[in-house]
Amino acid sequence: MRILENKLKLLKEELTDLVASVRKTINDSMEALKNRDENLCKRIIEGDDEIDFKSIDLERKVLQIIATQHPQAEDLRIVSSILFINIDLERMADHCVDIAEETLTIVDKPHLKPLIDLPRMKDTCIEMLDGAIESFLNKDVDLAMKIIEKDDILDKLNWQIFRELLTYMMEDPRNIRRANALILISQHYERIGDHITNICERTIYIVEGKMLKTNPHQPRY
């Protein structure tokens, strides 16, 4: 039992390290967009390999614990949840790469409009990620539910951005390239929120032994 406890502690530490890397990438993705920073975009894209390596290593250690320690009940739910959270974190980093790639398509152009709602989406993602990991580590179901509710903010901002940028495209076809890139970037932040919601659902699963499905149509990629 002591061996399993120590291994779970190490797993959580590695998970926290992966969270820090993904958190930085989310922040960097917005900085690259705001500053039209081509070099930062390229660093985000190149740095995804390091996150992938961390994710693969964490997955290997999770599977090794399952195979050698045979965790039961809540311990098994914790270990399996770390495996799925790991996948969600890796997907978040992928979305940041997509944001960087979209930014590169418009990096040579001035901003179509002041960036207001997109930074709000990024800030909401960071706030949700911090809360989701805190809820997981502390097995705090109430906090997990509060974070899940914040996903509505991202959904509303995403829709608001789409409507506004659609107007820009209709007013002048020359705006289409930049507007479309910003719409896609907005969608990527919205998807990041979906993955964070998955983490909160895992917290509820650990404590209550059942999965909460907040959105049956939510993407799993």
C-alpha positions, 0 to 999 in steps of 0.5 A: 500500500505504501508503494502505491501511495508513493507512486500516486504521489509521483504521478500527481507531481508529474501531472502538475508539471504537465499542467504547468507546461500546457498553462504556459502554452495557452498563455503564449498562444495569446501573446503570439496573437496579440503581438503578431509574434512569428518567432513565438508562434514557431516556438509554440509549434516546436515546443509541442514535442516536449509536451508530447514526450511528457504525456507519453512518459506519464502514460507509460508510468500510469500503465505500469502502475496498473500492471504492477500494483493492481490498484482497487476502488478509488485508487484505480479511479485516480490512476485511470483519471490521470490517464484520461486527464493526461490525454486532455492536456495533450489535446489542449496543447495541440489546440495551442499549436493550431492557434499558433498556426492560424496566427502565422497566416495573419501575422503579416497583417494588422489586427482587424479589430482590437482584441477584447473577447479572445483574451477574455477566452484565454483568461477564462481557460487559464482560470478554469484549468487552475480550478480544475487541477485544484479540484482534482488534487483536492477531490473537491466536487463543488469546485469541479461543478463551478468550473464546469459552469464557467464553460458557458462563458467560453461558449457565449464568447465564441458565439459572440466573436463569430457573429461580430467577425461575420459582420466584418466579412460581409462588409468587406471581402478583404477582411475574410482572411483575418476574420476567418483566422480569428473565428478558428482561434476562438473555436480552439479556445472553446475546445480547450474549455471542453477538455478542462470540463472533462478534467472536472468530470473526472474529479466527480468520478473519483469521488462519486464513482460515476461520470457526469456528462455535461454535454453529450455533443461535446467533442472528444479530440 
